[in-house]
Amino acid sequence: MSILDVMEKRYSVRGYLDKEVEDEKLNKVLRAAQVAPTGVNAQAFKIYVIETKKHIDELKEVGKWDWFTEAPYIIAVVSKASDAWTRYDGKNLGDIDATIVMDHIILEATELGLGTCYIAAFNKEALTEMLNLSDEYEPVLLTPLGYPNAEPRGTDRKSIEELVEFI
């Protein structure tokens, strides 16, 4: 499958089977995160692989959706701004780097037949407490990781002409 095929196949999964993810697949997903590009290769992020069943009560405080805790894992990507590259105008790229990392995770998971859902709307305080994060770390994104048990929703896309401008 080409990378574009993977991108077109990916969708936000909002329902998961009660089926374990094989270690080999989990390791490939984590390897994809490891090779993600970051500003000046600072790799100012950390990935937490949360076993859902072990942390079900805490996770229900992080995300209130029924499907959120159905997958065997929740993956959290956090950034450490003090280690991230800061652009010349003062923009710190820690959150952007963490987003690229999550994109690598999601695309590799899709390639492997796993489902994910890009989640930025979560209870930051509950997640920070659960992961025992110091003030240095900022939770950026979450995704469940598991086998899909839900069909894609219709997602209209703008045309290339609406999105791209040649100058």
Disulfide bonds with the S-S distance in Angstrom:
none
